[in-house]
Amino acid sequence: MDFSLNEFQREIADLSNKVLADYCNQDRLRDAESKDYFDPELWQQMAEAGMLGLALPEAVGGMGQDFETLMILLEQLGRHVAPLPGVAVLATASQSLLPYLDVAGVQEALSTLSSGKGLLSCALAETGLQGGNKVETRAEGSGSQVVLHGGKSRVPGGMQASHCWTLARHGDALGIYIFACAQEGVQRRPQQTTSGEALAQFTLAGARAELVATGEAVNGILTTARHAQRAASAAYATGLCEGMITLASAHCSERKQFGKPLGSFQAVAHQLADCYIDKECLRAASEAAACQLRDGGDASEACLVAAYWATEALHRISHRCQQVHGGTGVDRDYPLYRYSLQARQVEMDLGGQSRILAELGKDIAGQKVA
């Protein structure tokens, strides 16, 4: 299997790396931590460079590239721990709505995202409920008069979002609805996360919305969103791991003990070698999932494998890199702690190794029975 980048993809990697390197220095990242870990200037720069619309259709101002190319950008976001909700906005929320450009609200939301004038998010967790399949948000009315009532929690990028789509019940029917966030029927309250990024709690009290899909199409959107989140998180995690290993390698080359660089000691070198192996396994799984999504096949197993390797590699590499750094790794004036917090956040967002392995086992067992 050939995972080498084509010329356009190399240009995307170089351009995104250049923009992110300029805006993700220590001072700017420290400043972003006091602002919900979001940098509006960087967001605009990414829009001007065409990065926000990279995998969006030309009809909404995008470049029309595939998911594989989007993964290259997400990896760069992870490498620089960019203060942007890239996975949630560019992959999970937007990729799942691409078949519904005929819906006015979807076209408006994606056009706004591509131009950098707003964010599109998705609100799937219900306020006060633990079960992922429980939906108590209600949709009332019909046509252009639909309004939503209920509460949503842990909305990624919710404090900055201009548009959001969510699940709601209209009678006994479950539907996907999209709404503008800047309206009287939507109240937002920040929720802090492990990484410092602010999610949002939404209170919907008569929020005007538009129906996107109902019936079996709802499951299709949710499945696409789930696959996109897992594959995109794996790409982002690959970048995080690359960044942590780079810091650890530099530290062990410069820091001396007993008159020799730390990296010259076999025990330390082996730790870093294990990090590299884990990172390359993650990269292979991530790119395999991207290819499955690009080609339109059944990507369930590939995305689960990528998600598993993301949680496994992030945990092991973060631990090892902290170990070889000693106390330096937890110093908030040194960048490694920021990578470690993001690594833990991605692990939790994906559900953890045990949960992913259990779902992967059921998926494989189901194939055997079939």
N, C-alpha and C positions, 0 to 999 in steps of 0.2 A: 504494500500500500504506500503510495507516494504522498507525503504530507508537505512537500516543498511548496512555497508560496509562488504564485504567479507574479508578473511584474506589477500589476495594479495593486495586489495585496501587499507587496513590499513597500510600495509608495504610501499606502494607508498606514502601515506600521511605522514608517519613518516620519510621516507627517504628524501622526498622533503622538508619537514619542517626543517630537520636538515641542509641540504645543504644551503637552503635559509637563515636560521637564522645565519649561519656563514658568509655569504656574503652580507647580507642586513642590516648591522649595520649603524648607522648614518654617520660615517666617509666615508664609501664606497658609500653610497647613495648620499652624498653631492658631492663626487668626480665625480660620474656618471652624475650629473646634468650639469657639465661643459663639458661632452663628449656625448652630444645628448641623455642622459639618457639611455645609453647602456653599460653593463659591459661585455666585451669579456671574462674575466676570469670566471665569473659566467656561461656564456654560455657554455664554455668548461667543467666546472664541471657538469653542467646538462647533457651534452652529455656523459661524462664518467659514469655517474650514470644511463644512459639509458633513461633519462626523455624525451629527444627530439624525440626519436623514439617510445615513449610509445604507441601511437595509429597508428603507421605505420606498414605495413606488414613486415614479416620477410624477404621477398625477397629484401627489401631495407635496411636491418639492423635494423629493428624495433622490438618491442615486440609483435605486433599483437593484442593489447588490444582494447577494444571498446571505444566509445565516452564517455560513463558514467565514465570510469576510467580516461580518459583525463580530465574530469571536476574536478576531485579531485586535480590534479596537478594545474589547472588554479585557483582554489580557493586558493591554497597555494601561488601562485604568487601574488594574490590580497592581501592576509593577510600580506605579507611582502613588498608590493609595489615594487616588484622586477623590476629592470631596464632592462626589456626584453620585446620585442613585442610578448608576448605569445599568445594572442587571435588571432592576425592577422596571425601569422606564423604557429602555431601549430594546429589551428582550421580552420580559414577561407580559407587560401591559400592552405593548404596541404590536408585537408579532402575532398575537392571538386574534387581533381584530382585522388583519389585512384582507380576509375574504369579504369584509362588510363595508367596503368603501362606498357602496350605494346608500348607506345610512348617513344622513347629513351630519349628525353629531360626531360620527367616527371620522369622516373626512375633515371636519373642522378641527378635531383634536389632533389628528396626525399632521395636518398642515401647520398647526400652531407649534407642535413639537419640532418638526423639521426646521422651522424658521428660528427656533430658539426663544420664541415669545412665551412659551409655556411648557408644562410637563403633563404627560398622560400617565396616570397611575391606575392601579386596580385595588379595590377594597373588598376582600373576601372573608376576613375574620369578623365575626359578630361580637359586638361589645357584650361582655359578661358571659359568653359561651365558650366552652373549651372544644367541643366537637367540631371538626372541620366541615361536616356535612349538614350542620344545623343552620337554617336560614329563617330568621324571624322578621327581616326587613320586608315591609309591605309596599306594593305598588298599587296605586289607585288611579282610576280614570282610564282614558283610552286616547289613542291618536296623539295629538300634540298637547293633550291635557293631562298626561301622566305625571303623578307626583309620588315621591318616595318618603316613607316614614320608617325610622329605625335608627340603629347605631352600628357603626363599623369601627373596628379597632386595628391598630398596627398597620396603618396605611403607609407604604413606603413612599417617600417624597411627598407626603400628603400636605405638609405645610406650604410647599411651593407649587403644588399641582394646580394647573388651570382646568384640567378635565380628569374625570375618573369614571371607570366602569365597575359595576358591582352586580351581585346576585340579589334578586328580590322575588317575592311571591305575589302573584296577581291571582287571588283566589287560591286554587289548588295548583296552578301552573307556575313553574319556576322559569325565570327569564333573566337575560343579561340586559342591563340598562346602563346608559351612559349619561352623564350630567356634567354641567359646568360647576366648578367649585366656588366661584365668586358670585354667590347669590344668597339672598336672605334665608333660604331654606336649608343652608349648609353652615353648620358651626364646627370649627376646627380647634382642637386642643393638642399641643405637642406631647409626645411620649418619648422618653429618653431610652436609648438602647445601649448595649454593652460597648459598641464602637464609638458612641458619641453622636451618631446620626440620629436626627429627630424623625420619628414616625409621627403619625397623627391619629387621633380619635375623632371620627366624624359623627355628629348628631344630625340626622336628616329629619327635618320637620316640614314636610311639604315641598321638598326640593324638586324642581321641574326636571324631568328626565325624558329620554327617548329610548324606546325599545330597540335593541339590537338583534336579539335572537331569542327563540323559545323552543320548547320541545327537545328533540335529540341534538339540535345544533348547540344547545347549552353545554352538553357533555363534550362536544367537539372543541369548543372554545376553551373549556377548563383543561382538557387534555393537552391542547397546544400550549397553553400557558404553563402548565406543569413541566412539560418537556423543555420548553424554552428556558424556564427558570433553572432547571437542573444543569442543562448544557452550558448556559451562560455563566452560572456560578462556578462551574468547573474551569471555564476559560479565565474568569476573574481570579480564581484560586491559583491557577498556574502562574499568573502574573505576581500575585502575592508571594508565592513560594520563590519565584525568581528573585524578587526584591529582597526577601529575607536571606537567601543564600548569598547574594551579592554582598550584603552588609557583613555577614558572618565571615566570608572569605577575606574581605578587606581588613576586618578587625584582626583575624588570625594571622594575616601577613604582616601587619604593622605592630601588633602588641607582642612584646617579648617577655619570656619567662626563662630564668636560668641562662640568660644571654642569647636565647634563640627565639625565633618567631613561634608563636603558639601552633601555627599550622604545620610546623616541622615535626611535631610529636605525633606518633602513629595513632594514638587514641583520638586525638582531635581530628586528624586527617580522615580517619574512618567515619567519624560522625558526619563530616561534611560530604563524604562520598555517598553515604546512605541517604543524605538529603537530596543529592543530585539524582540518585536512582528513583527515589519516590517522586520527585518532580517530573522526571521523564515518563514514568508510568502514568501519572496524572495527565500529562500532555497528550500521550497516545490515546487515552480513554476520552479526553475532551475532544480531540480532533475526530475520533471515530463517531462520536455523538453528533458533531457538527455536520459530518458527511451524510449521516442518516437523515438528519433534518433537511439538509439541502436537497437530497434526492427524493424526499417525500415518502420514504418507506416507513415501516413500523419502527419507531425510534425508542419505544418504551424501555427495552432492555439496555440499549446503548446509553441512554440518558441516566438510568439507574446506576450503571457501572461507573459512569463519569462522576455522578454525585457521590458514590461511595469513595472513589479515589480522592475526590476533593476533600471530604471530611477526614479521611485517613492521612493524606499527605499534609494537610494543613496542621493537624494535631501533632504529627511526628516532627515535621520540619520546624514548626514554631518552638516546640520543646527543645529540640537539639540546638537550634540557633540561640535560644536564651541560655542554654547551658554553656556553650562555648564562649559566650559574651561575659559570663559572670554577672556581677551586679550592674554592669553598664547597660544591659538589655532592658532593665526596667526604669532607667533614667528617662524622665519625660522630655529632657533636652536632646535625647538621642532617638533616632527615628524607629528603632526596632519595636518599641512598645506599641506604636501605632499599627504596625503590621500584625502584631500578635492579637490586638483587640479586633481588628477586622477579620483575622483568621477565625477567631472564636465566634464572631457574629455570623459568618458564612456557615460554619458548622451547625449552629443552632437553627439558622434559616432553612437548611436542608433537612433538619430533623435528626441528625446524628447517625453514626455508623450502624447501630443495632436496628434502628427503624428502617433504614434503607436496605440493609441485608435481608430483613424479613420480607419486605415488599419484593425485592429481587427474587427471593426464593419462591414466593407465590407465583410470580410472573413466569419463572422457568418451569415450575411444576404444572402450571396451567397449560403451557405449550406441550409438555410431555403427554398430558391427558388428552389434549386435542389431537 
